[in-house]
Amino acid sequence: MQEIEANLFVVFPGWTPETTAAMSLEELMRWHDLALARAPKQT
């Protein structure tokens, strides 16, 4: 769970633990998928 939140905080820098605290696991995973899609790809 902490890795998911860490990824979200990198891609969505205005987010804090308070932002994600009330989210369900399903919602967190949906945002995580969006974060992965938006994150710069490492080569």
DSSP file (Angstrom, degrees, kcal/mol; ACC not computed):
  #  RESIDUE AA STRUCTURE BP1 BP2  ACC     N-H-->O    O-->H-N    N-H-->O    O-->H-N    TCO  KAPPA ALPHA  PHI   PSI    X-CA   Y-CA   Z-CA
    1    1 A M     >        0   0    0      0, 0.0     4,-2.3     0, 0.0     5,-0.2   0.000 360.0 360.0 360.0 -38.9    0.0    0.0    0.0
    2    2 A Q  H  >  +     0   0    0      1,-0.2     4,-2.7     2,-0.2     5,-0.2   0.869 360.0  52.9 -65.3 -35.5    2.8    2.4    0.8
    3    3 A E  H  > S+     0   0    0      2,-0.2     4,-2.3     1,-0.2    -1,-0.2   0.906 108.2  50.9 -65.0 -40.2    4.4    1.9   -2.6
    4    4 A I  H  > S+     0   0    0      2,-0.2     4,-2.2     1,-0.2    -2,-0.2   0.949 113.0  45.0 -61.1 -49.1    1.1    2.7   -4.3
    5    5 A E  H  X S+     0   0    0     -4,-2.3     4,-2.6     1,-0.2    -2,-0.2   0.902 110.4  54.4 -63.7 -40.2    0.7    5.9   -2.3
    6    6 A A  H  X S+     0   0    0     -4,-2.7     4,-1.6     1,-0.2    -1,-0.2   0.917 109.0  48.7 -59.7 -43.0    4.4    6.9   -2.9
    7    7 A N  H  X S+     0   0    0     -4,-2.3     4,-2.0     1,-0.2     5,-0.2   0.907 111.2  50.3 -62.6 -41.6    3.8    6.5   -6.7
    8    8 A L  H  X S+     0   0    0     -4,-2.2     4,-3.1     1,-0.2    -2,-0.2   0.911 108.5  51.8 -63.3 -41.8    0.6    8.7   -6.4
    9    9 A F  H  < S+     0   0    0     -4,-2.6    -1,-0.2     1,-0.2    -2,-0.2   0.806 109.7  50.3 -67.9 -28.9    2.5   11.4   -4.4
   10   10 A V  H  < S+     0   0    0     -4,-1.6    -1,-0.2    -5,-0.2    -2,-0.2   0.920 118.7  36.3 -72.5 -44.0    5.2   11.6   -7.1
   11   11 A V  H  < S+     0   0    0     -4,-2.0    -2,-0.2     1,-0.3    -3,-0.2   0.841 127.0  37.6 -79.7 -33.9    2.8   11.9  -10.0
   12   12 A F  S >< S-     0   0    0     -4,-3.1     3,-2.4    -5,-0.2    -1,-0.3  -0.740  73.8-178.0-116.9  80.3    0.3   14.0   -8.2
   13   13 A P  T 3  S+     0   0    0      0, 0.0    -1,-0.1     0, 0.0    -4,-0.1   0.659  75.5  61.6 -61.9 -18.7    2.5   16.3   -6.0
   14   14 A G  T 3  S+     0   0    0     -3,-0.1     2,-0.1     2,-0.0    -5,-0.1   0.588  85.0 100.8 -80.3  -9.1   -0.3   18.1   -4.3
   15   15 A W    <   -     0   0    0     -3,-2.4    -3,-0.0    -7,-0.2     0, 0.0  -0.464  49.7-177.4 -79.6 149.1   -1.6   14.9   -2.8
   16   16 A T    >>  -     0   0    0     -2,-0.1     4,-1.2     1,-0.0     3,-0.9  -0.798  47.5 -90.6-131.6 173.0   -0.9   14.0    0.8
   17   17 A P  H 3> S+     0   0    0      0, 0.0     4,-1.4     0, 0.0     3,-0.1   0.837 127.3  59.7 -56.6 -30.5   -1.6   11.0    3.0
   18   18 A E  H 3> S+     0   0    0      1,-0.2     4,-0.6     2,-0.2    -3,-0.0   0.838  98.9  58.1 -66.0 -31.2   -4.8   12.8    4.0
   19   19 A T  H <4 S+     0   0    0     -3,-0.9     3,-0.2     1,-0.2    -1,-0.2   0.898 115.7  33.3 -63.7 -40.8   -5.9   12.8    0.3
   20   20 A T  H >< S+     0   0    0     -4,-1.2     3,-1.3     1,-0.2    -1,-0.2   0.583  94.6  89.9 -94.1 -10.8   -5.7    9.0    0.1
   21   21 A A  H 3< S+     0   0    0     -4,-1.4    -1,-0.2     1,-0.3    -2,-0.1   0.858  92.5  41.4 -57.6 -39.8   -6.8    8.1    3.6
   22   22 A A  T 3< S+     0   0    0     -4,-0.6    -1,-0.3    -3,-0.2     2,-0.2   0.501  92.4 108.8 -89.3  -2.6  -10.5    7.9    2.8
   23   23 A M    <   -     0   0    0     -3,-1.3     2,-0.1    -4,-0.1    -3,-0.0  -0.476  67.9-125.2 -77.3 143.3  -10.1    6.2   -0.6
   24   24 A S     >  -     0   0    0     -2,-0.2     4,-2.6     1,-0.1     5,-0.2  -0.371  29.0-106.8 -74.4 164.6  -11.1    2.6   -1.0
   25   25 A L  H  > S+     0   0    0      1,-0.2     4,-2.5     2,-0.2     5,-0.2   0.888 122.1  54.8 -60.2 -39.0   -8.5    0.1   -2.3
   26   26 A E  H  > S+     0   0    0      2,-0.2     4,-1.9     1,-0.2    -1,-0.2   0.918 109.7  45.7 -60.9 -44.5  -10.4    0.0   -5.6
   27   27 A E  H  > S+     0   0    0      2,-0.2     4,-2.4     1,-0.2     5,-0.2   0.912 111.7  51.7 -66.6 -42.5  -10.2    3.8   -6.0
   28   28 A L  H  X S+     0   0    0     -4,-2.6     4,-2.4     1,-0.2    -2,-0.2   0.915 110.2  49.3 -58.6 -43.1   -6.5    3.8   -5.0
   29   29 A M  H  X S+     0   0    0     -4,-2.5     4,-2.2     2,-0.2    -1,-0.2   0.860 109.0  52.4 -67.4 -35.0   -5.8    1.2   -7.6
   30   30 A R  H  X S+     0   0    0     -4,-1.9     4,-1.8     2,-0.2    -1,-0.2   0.934 112.6  44.7 -64.7 -45.8   -7.6    3.2  -10.3
   31   31 A W  H  X S+     0   0    0     -4,-2.4     4,-2.7     1,-0.2    -2,-0.2   0.868 110.7  55.6 -65.1 -35.8   -5.6    6.3   -9.5
   32   32 A H  H  X S+     0   0    0     -4,-2.4     4,-2.6     2,-0.2    -2,-0.2   0.911 105.3  51.4 -63.9 -41.7   -2.4    4.2   -9.4
   33   33 A D  H  X S+     0   0    0     -4,-2.2     4,-1.8     1,-0.2    -1,-0.2   0.912 111.6  47.8 -59.9 -42.3   -3.1    2.9  -12.9
   34   34 A L  H  X S+     0   0    0     -4,-1.8     4,-1.8     2,-0.2    -2,-0.2   0.906 110.5  51.9 -64.3 -41.3   -3.5    6.6  -14.0
   35   35 A A  H  X S+     0   0    0     -4,-2.7     4,-2.1     1,-0.2    -2,-0.2   0.916 108.7  50.1 -62.2 -43.5   -0.3    7.5  -12.3
   36   36 A L  H  < S+     0   0    0     -4,-2.6    -1,-0.2     1,-0.2    -2,-0.2   0.886 110.6  50.1 -62.7 -38.1    1.6    4.7  -14.0
   37   37 A A  H  < S+     0   0    0     -4,-1.8    -1,-0.2    -5,-0.2    -2,-0.2   0.834 116.7  41.0 -68.3 -32.2    0.2    5.9  -17.4
   38   38 A R  H  < S+     0   0    0     -4,-1.8    -2,-0.2    -5,-0.1    -1,-0.2   0.703  91.4 102.7 -89.2 -21.9    1.3    9.5  -16.7
   39   39 A A  S  < S-     0   0    0     -4,-2.1     2,-0.1    -5,-0.2   -28,-0.0  -0.314  84.1-101.0 -66.5 142.8    4.7    8.8  -15.1
   40   40 A P        -     0   0    0      0, 0.0     2,-0.4     0, 0.0    -1,-0.1  -0.391  39.8-118.4 -61.4 139.3    7.7    9.4  -17.3
   41   41 A K        -     0   0    0     -4,-0.1     2,-0.3    -3,-0.1    -4,-0.0  -0.643  21.3-135.2 -82.7 133.6    9.1    6.2  -18.6
   42   42 A Q              0   0    0     -2,-0.4    -1,-0.0     1,-0.1     0, 0.0  -0.687 360.0 360.0 -87.0 141.0   12.6    5.3  -17.6
   43   43 A T              0   0    0     -2,-0.3    -1,-0.1     0, 0.0    -2,-0.0   0.411 360.0 360.0-110.5 360.0   14.9    4.0  -20.3
